[in-house]
Amino acid sequence: SNGQLLTANTSMMFGNWTFGTLVFTVLVFTVTLKLALDTRYWTWVNHFVIWGSLLFYVVFSLLWGGIIWPFLNYQRMYFVFMQLLSSGPAWLAIILIVIICLLPDVVKKVMCRQLWPTAAEKVQKLMTDKSSVSTVLSNGEPLLDGPHSTSDA
């Protein structure tokens, strides 16, 4: 059947180009959101590049698939992205696959923050819990562990 799948309810064709677009959309969103998860210091440039790249991908895909380009011999991508976005199961697949792909990174980040906090995370925790600052300072416990920590003993 030439790689085409006709859905029962909507009578829309889903084929290799639609599947490829779905996979690439998941790839772009997963990698970009992974980059956002790994970003430590947010500036306006980070926001512009990360969220702008997602916006650019969506706008470019809509334009590339929504216009018949006179210089192309084949219009294989015509209306594929719009067809994909008009499908509820495609939206569900995109969202679920991105969440499933990012879930191990989120769990690792939370576990590492709880079990092995960095010096900056220790200071952040102390600043949010100001009552423990006086306790830590009175015990003489260093805030930083490692070669850069200072000890009076």
VMD Tcl script that builds the backbone (N, CA, C; Angstrom):
set m [mol new atoms 459]
animate dup $m
set s [atomselect $m all]
$s set {name element resname resid chain x y z} {
  {N N SER 1 A 0.824 -1.205 0.000}
  {CA C SER 1 A 0.000 0.000 0.000}
  {C C SER 1 A 0.859 1.257 0.000}
  {N N ASN 2 A 2.080 1.141 -0.465}
  {CA C ASN 2 A 2.965 2.291 -0.653}
  {C C ASN 2 A 3.275 3.031 0.647}
  {N N GLY 3 A 3.272 2.333 1.782}
  {CA C GLY 3 A 3.645 2.943 3.048}
  {C C GLY 3 A 2.591 3.859 3.629}
  {N N GLN 4 A 1.370 3.790 3.139}
  {CA C GLN 4 A 0.308 4.669 3.617}
  {C C GLN 4 A -0.596 3.915 4.586}
  {N N LEU 5 A -1.090 4.605 5.583}
  {CA C LEU 5 A -2.013 4.034 6.546}
  {C C LEU 5 A -3.228 4.945 6.611}
  {N N LEU 6 A -4.389 4.410 6.350}
  {CA C LEU 6 A -5.619 5.193 6.388}
  {C C LEU 6 A -6.250 5.006 7.758}
  {N N THR 7 A -6.438 6.104 8.495}
  {CA C THR 7 A -7.028 5.986 9.819}
  {C C THR 7 A -8.525 5.768 9.696}
  {N N ALA 8 A -9.095 5.086 10.679}
  {CA C ALA 8 A -10.509 4.706 10.604}
  {C C ALA 8 A -11.444 5.897 10.798}
  {N N ASN 9 A -11.150 6.747 11.772}
  {CA C ASN 9 A -12.102 7.805 12.133}
  {C C ASN 9 A -12.000 9.036 11.245}
  {N N THR 10 A -10.819 9.440 10.905}
  {CA C THR 10 A -10.649 10.728 10.241}
  {C C THR 10 A -10.450 10.636 8.750}
  {N N SER 11 A -10.270 9.458 8.228}
  {CA C SER 11 A -9.994 9.203 6.819}
  {C C SER 11 A -8.813 10.023 6.310}
  {N N MET 12 A -7.819 10.229 7.169}
  {CA C MET 12 A -6.602 10.942 6.780}
  {C C MET 12 A -5.518 9.928 6.491}
  {N N MET 13 A -4.659 10.250 5.556}
  {CA C MET 13 A -3.560 9.371 5.198}
  {C C MET 13 A -2.346 9.682 6.071}
  {N N PHE 14 A -1.769 8.653 6.662}
  {CA C PHE 14 A -0.514 8.789 7.378}
  {C C PHE 14 A 0.473 7.831 6.738}
  {N N GLY 15 A 1.562 8.380 6.256}
  {CA C GLY 15 A 2.540 7.544 5.574}
  {C C GLY 15 A 3.931 7.798 6.089}
  {N N ASN 16 A 4.907 7.489 5.260}
  {CA C ASN 16 A 6.301 7.610 5.652}
  {C C ASN 16 A 6.691 9.056 5.942}
  {N N TRP 17 A 6.194 10.002 5.153}
  {CA C TRP 17 A 6.544 11.406 5.366}
  {C C TRP 17 A 5.944 11.933 6.662}
  {N N THR 18 A 4.730 11.520 6.966}
  {CA C THR 18 A 4.095 11.940 8.213}
  {C C THR 18 A 4.808 11.330 9.412}
  {N N PHE 19 A 5.142 10.055 9.311}
  {CA C PHE 19 A 5.867 9.403 10.404}
  {C C PHE 19 A 7.238 10.044 10.599}
  {N N GLY 20 A 7.925 10.320 9.516}
  {CA C GLY 20 A 9.227 10.975 9.608}
  {C C GLY 20 A 9.128 12.355 10.231}
  {N N THR 21 A 8.082 13.089 9.879}
  {CA C THR 21 A 7.871 14.413 10.465}
  {C C THR 21 A 7.585 14.301 11.951}
  {N N LEU 22 A 6.809 13.294 12.346}
  {CA C LEU 22 A 6.532 13.071 13.765}
  {C C LEU 22 A 7.822 12.758 14.518}
  {N N VAL 23 A 8.642 11.882 13.965}
  {CA C VAL 23 A 9.898 11.506 14.615}
  {C C VAL 23 A 10.830 12.708 14.721}
  {N N PHE 24 A 10.933 13.495 13.656}
  {CA C PHE 24 A 11.826 14.650 13.691}
  {C C PHE 24 A 11.308 15.720 14.646}
  {N N THR 25 A 9.993 15.890 14.733}
  {CA C THR 25 A 9.417 16.845 15.685}
  {C C THR 25 A 9.743 16.425 17.116}
  {N N VAL 26 A 9.594 15.144 17.409}
  {CA C VAL 26 A 9.954 14.630 18.735}
  {C C VAL 26 A 11.436 14.857 19.001}
  {N N LEU 27 A 12.274 14.608 18.009}
  {CA C LEU 27 A 13.714 14.802 18.151}
  {C C LEU 27 A 14.059 16.253 18.471}
  {N N VAL 28 A 13.506 17.175 17.714}
  {CA C VAL 28 A 13.814 18.599 17.917}
  {C C VAL 28 A 13.365 19.052 19.307}
  {N N PHE 29 A 12.166 18.688 19.699}
  {CA C PHE 29 A 11.668 19.127 21.003}
  {C C PHE 29 A 12.421 18.452 22.148}
  {N N THR 30 A 12.739 17.169 22.012}
  {CA C THR 30 A 13.463 16.467 23.075}
  {C C THR 30 A 14.857 17.039 23.274}
  {N N VAL 31 A 15.586 17.222 22.195}
  {CA C VAL 31 A 16.958 17.722 22.309}
  {C C VAL 31 A 16.969 19.155 22.835}
  {N N THR 32 A 16.044 19.974 22.365}
  {CA C THR 32 A 16.010 21.371 22.814}
  {C C THR 32 A 15.609 21.460 24.288}
  {N N LEU 33 A 14.638 20.673 24.708}
  {CA C LEU 33 A 14.241 20.700 26.120}
  {C C LEU 33 A 15.312 20.069 27.009}
  {N N LYS 34 A 16.062 19.102 26.493}
  {CA C LYS 34 A 17.203 18.547 27.240}
  {C C LYS 34 A 18.266 19.626 27.435}
  {N N LEU 35 A 18.495 20.416 26.400}
  {CA C LEU 35 A 19.421 21.541 26.519}
  {C C LEU 35 A 18.921 22.525 27.579}
  {N N ALA 36 A 17.621 22.778 27.602}
  {CA C ALA 36 A 17.056 23.676 28.610}
  {C C ALA 36 A 17.233 23.100 30.018}
  {N N LEU 37 A 17.077 21.781 30.157}
  {CA C LEU 37 A 17.282 21.153 31.472}
  {C C LEU 37 A 18.723 21.256 31.938}
  {N N ASP 38 A 19.664 21.186 31.009}
  {CA C ASP 38 A 21.076 21.231 31.371}
  {C C ASP 38 A 21.634 22.641 31.499}
  {N N THR 39 A 20.834 23.647 31.183}
  {CA C THR 39 A 21.295 25.025 31.286}
  {C C THR 39 A 21.311 25.443 32.747}
  {N N ARG 40 A 22.458 25.940 33.206}
  {CA C ARG 40 A 22.587 26.351 34.606}
  {C C ARG 40 A 22.266 27.830 34.813}
  {N N TYR 41 A 22.707 28.669 33.899}
  {CA C TYR 41 A 22.526 30.105 34.049}
  {C C TYR 41 A 21.698 30.624 32.877}
  {N N TRP 42 A 20.530 31.150 33.190}
  {CA C TRP 42 A 19.621 31.624 32.152}
  {C C TRP 42 A 19.829 33.114 31.927}
  {N N THR 43 A 20.076 33.457 30.689}
  {CA C THR 43 A 20.144 34.854 30.285}
  {C C THR 43 A 19.117 35.058 29.184}
  {N N TRP 44 A 18.975 36.276 28.736}
  {CA C TRP 44 A 18.006 36.520 27.666}
  {C C TRP 44 A 18.454 35.829 26.381}
  {N N VAL 45 A 19.766 35.660 26.208}
  {CA C VAL 45 A 20.272 34.968 25.019}
  {C C VAL 45 A 19.857 33.499 25.054}
  {N N ASN 46 A 19.968 32.852 26.230}
  {CA C ASN 46 A 19.535 31.462 26.353}
  {C C ASN 46 A 18.061 31.313 26.009}
  {N N HIS 47 A 17.240 32.178 26.589}
  {CA C HIS 47 A 15.805 32.131 26.308}
  {C C HIS 47 A 15.533 32.320 24.820}
  {N N PHE 48 A 16.200 33.306 24.229}
  {CA C PHE 48 A 15.986 33.607 22.814}
  {C C PHE 48 A 16.364 32.411 21.939}
  {N N VAL 49 A 17.498 31.797 22.213}
  {CA C VAL 49 A 17.978 30.697 21.370}
  {C C VAL 49 A 17.134 29.440 21.577}
  {N N ILE 50 A 16.873 29.077 22.819}
  {CA C ILE 50 A 16.164 27.821 23.083}
  {C C ILE 50 A 14.710 27.900 22.629}
  {N N TRP 51 A 13.974 28.888 23.125}
  {CA C TRP 51 A 12.549 28.966 22.757}
  {C C TRP 51 A 12.386 29.448 21.317}
  {N N GLY 52 A 13.327 30.279 20.856}
  {CA C GLY 52 A 13.287 30.739 19.471}
  {C C GLY 52 A 13.525 29.611 18.486}
  {N N SER 53 A 14.381 28.658 18.830}
  {CA C SER 53 A 14.629 27.538 17.918}
  {C C SER 53 A 13.393 26.647 17.797}
  {N N LEU 54 A 12.674 26.448 18.903}
  {CA C LEU 54 A 11.429 25.680 18.822}
  {C C LEU 54 A 10.392 26.408 17.975}
  {N N LEU 55 A 10.279 27.704 18.189}
  {CA C LEU 55 A 9.336 28.503 17.393}
  {C C LEU 55 A 9.732 28.502 15.921}
  {N N PHE 56 A 11.026 28.641 15.653}
  {CA C PHE 56 A 11.505 28.623 14.270}
  {C C PHE 56 A 11.192 27.290 13.599}
  {N N TYR 57 A 11.373 26.182 14.299}
  {CA C TYR 57 A 11.082 24.873 13.722}
  {C C TYR 57 A 9.610 24.759 13.328}
  {N N VAL 58 A 8.725 25.180 14.224}
  {CA C VAL 58 A 7.291 25.078 13.939}
  {C C VAL 58 A 6.910 25.984 12.774}
  {N N VAL 59 A 7.363 27.232 12.795}
  {CA C VAL 59 A 7.025 28.174 11.715}
  {C C VAL 59 A 7.621 27.700 10.392}
  {N N PHE 60 A 8.876 27.260 10.400}
  {CA C PHE 60 A 9.505 26.783 9.174}
  {C C PHE 60 A 8.762 25.567 8.622}
  {N N SER 61 A 8.380 24.636 9.490}
  {CA C SER 61 A 7.665 23.441 9.029}
  {C C SER 61 A 6.307 23.799 8.445}
  {N N LEU 62 A 5.628 24.766 9.063}
  {CA C LEU 62 A 4.344 25.205 8.519}
  {C C LEU 62 A 4.519 25.863 7.153}
  {N N LEU 63 A 5.538 26.708 7.017}
  {CA C LEU 63 A 5.775 27.376 5.727}
  {C C LEU 63 A 6.262 26.404 4.666}
  {N N TRP 64 A 7.205 25.528 5.023}
  {CA C TRP 64 A 7.765 24.595 4.049}
  {C C TRP 64 A 6.694 23.645 3.521}
  {N N GLY 65 A 5.807 23.199 4.385}
  {CA C GLY 65 A 4.773 22.263 3.964}
  {C C GLY 65 A 3.506 22.922 3.464}
  {N N GLY 66 A 3.347 24.206 3.690}
  {CA C GLY 66 A 2.099 24.870 3.320}
  {C C GLY 66 A 2.144 25.651 2.027}
  {N N ILE 67 A 3.304 25.705 1.403}
  {CA C ILE 67 A 3.458 26.483 0.172}
  {C C ILE 67 A 3.951 25.545 -0.923}
  {N N ILE 68 A 3.399 25.670 -2.101}
  {CA C ILE 68 A 3.913 24.926 -3.249}
  {C C ILE 68 A 5.073 25.739 -3.811}
  {N N TRP 69 A 6.273 25.213 -3.668}
  {CA C TRP 69 A 7.474 25.918 -4.085}
  {C C TRP 69 A 7.733 25.663 -5.569}
  {N N PRO 70 A 7.831 26.713 -6.382}
  {CA C PRO 70 A 7.975 26.531 -7.833}
  {C C PRO 70 A 9.315 25.939 -8.249}
  {N N PHE 71 A 10.350 26.045 -7.432}
  {CA C PHE 71 A 11.671 25.552 -7.811}
  {C C PHE 71 A 11.890 24.089 -7.443}
  {N N LEU 72 A 10.923 23.447 -6.792}
  {CA C LEU 72 A 11.065 22.035 -6.429}
  {C C LEU 72 A 10.322 21.155 -7.429}
  {N N ASN 73 A 10.940 20.070 -7.823}
  {CA C ASN 73 A 10.294 19.144 -8.747}
  {C C ASN 73 A 9.219 18.315 -8.059}
  {N N TYR 74 A 9.482 17.932 -6.796}
  {CA C TYR 74 A 8.534 17.105 -6.063}
  {C C TYR 74 A 8.059 17.861 -4.829}
  {N N GLN 75 A 6.794 17.741 -4.536}
  {CA C GLN 75 A 6.203 18.402 -3.368}
  {C C GLN 75 A 5.796 17.340 -2.343}
  {N N ARG 76 A 6.749 16.519 -1.930}
  {CA C ARG 76 A 6.427 15.413 -1.023}
  {C C ARG 76 A 5.997 15.891 0.359}
  {N N MET 77 A 6.487 17.030 0.790}
  {CA C MET 77 A 6.183 17.513 2.136}
  {C C MET 77 A 4.962 18.426 2.173}
  {N N TYR 78 A 4.270 18.581 1.049}
  {CA C TYR 78 A 3.138 19.508 1.017}
  {C C TYR 78 A 2.052 19.055 1.984}
  {N N PHE 79 A 1.707 19.909 2.895}
  {CA C PHE 79 A 0.627 19.759 3.859}
  {C C PHE 79 A 0.862 18.648 4.894}
  {N N VAL 80 A 2.055 18.069 4.963}
  {CA C VAL 80 A 2.315 16.966 5.902}
  {C C VAL 80 A 2.303 17.460 7.348}
  {N N PHE 81 A 2.948 18.597 7.620}
  {CA C PHE 81 A 3.021 19.088 9.002}
  {C C PHE 81 A 1.635 19.505 9.505}
  {N N MET 82 A 0.840 20.148 8.645}
  {CA C MET 82 A -0.510 20.533 9.056}
  {C C MET 82 A -1.379 19.300 9.300}
  {N N GLN 83 A -1.216 18.301 8.462}
  {CA C GLN 83 A -1.960 17.057 8.634}
  {C C GLN 83 A -1.570 16.397 9.955}
  {N N LEU 84 A -0.289 16.412 10.260}
  {CA C LEU 84 A 0.188 15.834 11.509}
  {C C LEU 84 A -0.390 16.578 12.714}
  {N N LEU 85 A -0.369 17.897 12.664}
  {CA C LEU 85 A -0.857 18.687 13.798}
  {C C LEU 85 A -2.373 18.653 13.937}
  {N N SER 86 A -3.081 18.216 12.907}
  {CA C SER 86 A -4.540 18.126 13.009}
  {C C SER 86 A -4.990 16.787 13.581}
  {N N SER 87 A -4.045 15.941 13.948}
  {CA C SER 87 A -4.350 14.622 14.474}
  {C C SER 87 A -4.132 14.578 15.977}
  {N N GLY 88 A -5.161 14.193 16.709}
  {CA C GLY 88 A -5.047 14.049 18.162}
  {C C GLY 88 A -4.039 13.001 18.582}
  {N N PRO 89 A -4.051 11.811 17.967}
  {CA C PRO 89 A -3.052 10.809 18.338}
  {C C PRO 89 A -1.617 11.256 18.079}
  {N N ALA 90 A -1.407 12.073 17.057}
  {CA C ALA 90 A -0.049 12.568 16.793}
  {C C ALA 90 A 0.394 13.516 17.907}
  {N N TRP 91 A -0.492 14.398 18.341}
  {CA C TRP 91 A -0.176 15.298 19.467}
  {C C TRP 91 A 0.139 14.479 20.714}
  {N N LEU 92 A -0.693 13.485 20.978}
  {CA C LEU 92 A -0.486 12.634 22.147}
  {C C LEU 92 A 0.864 11.917 22.068}
  {N N ALA 93 A 1.187 11.393 20.884}
  {CA C ALA 93 A 2.464 10.702 20.704}
  {C C ALA 93 A 3.631 11.651 20.917}
  {N N ILE 94 A 3.561 12.843 20.346}
  {CA C ILE 94 A 4.654 13.813 20.501}
  {C C ILE 94 A 4.867 14.144 21.969}
  {N N ILE 95 A 3.798 14.470 22.666}
  {CA C ILE 95 A 3.906 14.874 24.073}
  {C C ILE 95 A 4.410 13.713 24.942}
  {N N LEU 96 A 3.818 12.529 24.766}
  {CA C LEU 96 A 4.219 11.389 25.598}
  {C C LEU 96 A 5.663 10.953 25.334}
  {N N ILE 97 A 6.061 10.919 24.072}
  {CA C ILE 97 A 7.422 10.473 23.770}
  {C C ILE 97 A 8.450 11.464 24.306}
  {N N VAL 98 A 8.171 12.766 24.181}
  {CA C VAL 98 A 9.100 13.773 24.716}
  {C C VAL 98 A 9.203 13.638 26.237}
  {N N ILE 99 A 8.066 13.458 26.910}
  {CA C ILE 99 A 8.083 13.308 28.370}
  {C C ILE 99 A 8.838 12.043 28.777}
  {N N ILE 100 A 8.581 10.945 28.090}
  {CA C ILE 100 A 9.259 9.680 28.415}
  {C C ILE 100 A 10.765 9.798 28.184}
  {N N CYS 101 A 11.154 10.509 27.131}
  {CA C CYS 101 A 12.593 10.673 26.855}
  {C C CYS 101 A 13.275 11.565 27.884}
  {N N LEU 102 A 12.578 12.562 28.399}
  {CA C LEU 102 A 13.193 13.493 29.349}
  {C C LEU 102 A 13.070 13.029 30.799}
  {N N LEU 103 A 12.195 12.080 31.070}
  {CA C LEU 103 A 11.957 11.634 32.445}
  {C C LEU 103 A 13.217 11.115 33.143}
  {N N PRO 104 A 14.047 10.281 32.509}
  {CA C PRO 104 A 15.273 9.842 33.207}
  {C C PRO 104 A 16.196 11.001 33.573}
  {N N ASP 105 A 16.290 12.020 32.721}
  {CA C ASP 105 A 17.138 13.170 33.029}
  {C C ASP 105 A 16.590 13.968 34.208}
  {N N VAL 106 A 15.281 14.126 34.267}
  {CA C VAL 106 A 14.670 14.864 35.373}
  {C C VAL 106 A 14.858 14.100 36.679}
  {N N VAL 107 A 14.638 12.773 36.643}
  {CA C VAL 107 A 14.816 11.958 37.849}
  {C C VAL 107 A 16.269 12.012 38.310}
  {N N LYS 108 A 17.214 11.902 37.378}
  {CA C LYS 108 A 18.635 11.965 37.730}
  {C C LYS 108 A 18.988 13.312 38.340}
  {N N LYS 109 A 18.466 14.379 37.767}
  {CA C LYS 109 A 18.753 15.727 38.266}
  {C C LYS 109 A 18.212 15.908 39.685}
  {N N VAL 110 A 17.003 15.428 39.933}
  {CA C VAL 110 A 16.400 15.546 41.269}
  {C C VAL 110 A 17.171 14.697 42.276}
  {N N MET 111 A 17.510 13.468 41.888}
  {CA C MET 111 A 18.233 12.583 42.807}
  {C C MET 111 A 19.626 13.134 43.129}
  {N N CYS 112 A 20.327 13.618 42.116}
  {CA C CYS 112 A 21.667 14.171 42.359}
  {C C CYS 112 A 21.596 15.407 43.240}
  {N N ARG 113 A 20.573 16.214 43.050}
  {CA C ARG 113 A 20.438 17.419 43.873}
  {C C ARG 113 A 20.156 17.050 45.328}
  {N N GLN 114 A 19.389 15.981 45.531}
  {CA C GLN 114 A 19.065 15.565 46.890}
  {C C GLN 114 A 20.228 14.821 47.563}
  {N N LEU 115 A 20.909 13.956 46.818}
  {CA C LEU 115 A 21.940 13.111 47.421}
  {C C LEU 115 A 23.333 13.741 47.417}
  {N N TRP 116 A 23.687 14.439 46.339}
  {CA C TRP 116 A 25.017 15.030 46.205}
  {C C TRP 116 A 24.902 16.485 45.749}
  {N N PRO 117 A 24.408 17.371 46.596}
  {CA C PRO 117 A 24.248 18.771 46.160}
  {C C PRO 117 A 25.597 19.457 45.949}
  {N N THR 118 A 25.632 20.341 44.986}
  {CA C THR 118 A 26.833 21.130 44.747}
  {C C THR 118 A 26.918 22.219 45.808}
  {N N ALA 119 A 28.033 22.916 45.832}
  {CA C ALA 119 A 28.212 23.991 46.811}
  {C C ALA 119 A 27.149 25.071 46.608}
  {N N ALA 120 A 26.868 25.404 45.359}
  {CA C ALA 120 A 25.850 26.429 45.087}
  {C C ALA 120 A 24.475 25.972 45.563}
  {N N GLU 121 A 24.159 24.696 45.372}
  {CA C GLU 121 A 22.863 24.181 45.823}
  {C C GLU 121 A 22.775 24.156 47.351}
  {N N LYS 122 A 23.911 23.890 48.017}
  {CA C LYS 122 A 23.922 23.942 49.482}
  {C C LYS 122 A 23.643 25.355 49.978}
  {N N VAL 123 A 24.263 26.329 49.339}
  {CA C VAL 123 A 24.041 27.722 49.724}
  {C C VAL 123 A 22.596 28.124 49.449}
  {N N GLN 124 A 22.048 27.705 48.320}
  {CA C GLN 124 A 20.648 28.006 48.015}
  {C C GLN 124 A 19.729 27.422 49.075}
  {N N LYS 125 A 19.996 26.196 49.471}
  {CA C LYS 125 A 19.169 25.567 50.501}
  {C C LYS 125 A 19.290 26.307 51.826}
  {N N LEU 126 A 20.514 26.707 52.159}
  {CA C LEU 126 A 20.703 27.449 53.398}
  {C C LEU 126 A 19.992 28.796 53.357}
  {N N MET 127 A 20.026 29.445 52.215}
  {CA C MET 127 A 19.389 30.762 52.116}
  {C C MET 127 A 17.864 30.655 52.180}
  {N N THR 128 A 17.297 29.543 51.706}
  {CA C THR 128 A 15.842 29.375 51.808}
  {C C THR 128 A 15.426 28.962 53.206}
  {N N ASP 129 A 16.329 28.332 53.941}
  {CA C ASP 129 A 16.049 27.914 55.309}
  {C C ASP 129 A 16.980 28.682 56.239}
  {N N LYS 130 A 16.682 29.957 56.485}
  {CA C LYS 130 A 17.583 30.852 57.226}
  {C C LYS 130 A 17.820 30.408 58.664}
  {N N SER 131 A 16.898 29.637 59.221}
  {CA C SER 131 A 17.098 29.202 60.600}
  {C C SER 131 A 18.267 28.228 60.713}
  {N N SER 132 A 18.558 27.490 59.672}
  {CA C SER 132 A 19.657 26.525 59.735}
  {C C SER 132 A 21.021 27.190 59.528}
  {N N VAL 133 A 21.041 28.432 59.047}
  {CA C VAL 133 A 22.319 29.111 58.824}
  {C C VAL 133 A 23.057 29.286 60.142}
  {N N SER 134 A 22.359 29.735 61.166}
  {CA C SER 134 A 23.016 29.944 62.454}
  {C C SER 134 A 23.460 28.614 63.052}
  {N N THR 135 A 22.699 27.544 62.834}
  {CA C THR 135 A 23.070 26.225 63.346}
  {C C THR 135 A 24.344 25.726 62.676}
  {N N VAL 136 A 24.425 25.864 61.375}
  {CA C VAL 136 A 25.600 25.395 60.640}
  {C C VAL 136 A 26.822 26.200 61.038}
  {N N LEU 137 A 26.678 27.513 61.151}
  {CA C LEU 137 A 27.811 28.350 61.503}
  {C C LEU 137 A 28.271 28.108 62.933}
  {N N SER 138 A 27.347 27.828 63.846}
  {CA C SER 138 A 27.739 27.588 65.229}
  {C C SER 138 A 28.419 26.224 65.399}
  {N N ASN 139 A 28.098 25.254 64.533}
  {CA C ASN 139 A 28.738 23.931 64.600}
  {C C ASN 139 A 30.110 23.934 63.960}
  {N N GLY 140 A 30.425 24.951 63.213}
  {CA C GLY 140 A 31.714 25.011 62.539}
  {C C GLY 140 A 31.796 24.132 61.309}
  {N N GLU 141 A 30.656 23.658 60.815}
  {CA C GLU 141 A 30.636 22.800 59.632}
  {C C GLU 141 A 30.891 23.647 58.386}
  {N N PRO 142 A 31.855 23.251 57.546}
  {CA C PRO 142 A 32.134 24.055 56.349}
  {C C PRO 142 A 30.996 23.951 55.339}
  {N N LEU 143 A 30.718 25.050 54.661}
  {CA C LEU 143 A 29.694 25.055 53.626}
  {C C LEU 143 A 30.176 24.313 52.383}
  {N N LEU 144 A 31.462 24.406 52.113}
  {CA C LEU 144 A 32.013 23.768 50.921}
  {C C LEU 144 A 32.824 22.559 51.337}
  {N N ASP 145 A 32.602 21.455 50.654}
  {CA C ASP 145 A 33.419 20.265 50.874}
  {C C ASP 145 A 34.416 20.166 49.746}
  {N N GLY 146 A 35.615 19.780 50.051}
  {CA C GLY 146 A 36.594 19.598 48.990}
  {C C GLY 146 A 37.819 20.475 49.203}
  {N N PRO 147 A 38.654 20.583 48.163}
  {CA C PRO 147 A 39.940 21.277 48.315}
  {C C PRO 147 A 39.814 22.776 48.531}
  {N N HIS 148 A 38.681 23.369 48.138}
  {CA C HIS 148 A 38.535 24.814 48.255}
  {C C HIS 148 A 37.879 25.235 49.560}
  {N N SER 149 A 37.467 24.279 50.381}
  {CA C SER 149 A 36.822 24.653 51.646}
  {C C SER 149 A 37.884 25.092 52.644}
  {N N THR 150 A 37.513 26.065 53.460}
  {CA C THR 150 A 38.436 26.558 54.471}
  {C C THR 150 A 38.025 26.033 55.810}
  {N N SER 151 A 38.987 25.651 56.601}
  {CA C SER 151 A 38.722 25.102 57.913}
  {C C SER 151 A 39.667 25.774 58.908}
  {N N ASP 152 A 39.128 26.145 60.072}
  {CA C ASP 152 A 39.925 26.814 61.089}
  {C C ASP 152 A 40.711 25.804 61.916}
  {N N ALA 153 A 40.380 24.523 61.843}
  {CA C ALA 153 A 41.033 23.508 62.681}
  {C C ALA 153 A 42.373 23.083 62.173}
}
mol reanalyze $m
mol bondsrecalc $m
mol representation Tube
mol addrep $m
